[in-house]
């Protein structure tokens, strides 16, 4: 089974073009290099993980093991991921939070980032 790999989401394009009405719109994965991959639709983390990895297997576990950060639809970060975040991941997560200032989603990200720094 071949799974097509995908490209990172462009945060600059999101800032201009997106409607952030649904709570899950900014959920996704952030690579150790700070690349952001956005979930499209509810319950899409697994299929997104499969597309990022690009081959069959334990997609979710592989990303976490490789240092990726999982960002939930509520702005929560996977706790095991927070222990190993890179500066690039922290910067990307902050940038994501600034796309929706004053929302519970952004506040949750900022709160969790305070625990890291």
Secondary structure, 3 states (H helix, E strand, C coil): CCCCCCCCCCHHHHHHHCCCCCCCCCCEEECCCCCEEECCCCCCHHHHHHHHHCCCCCHHHHHHHCCCEEECCCCCECHHHHCCCCHHHHHHHHHHHHHCCCCHHHHHHHHHHHHHC
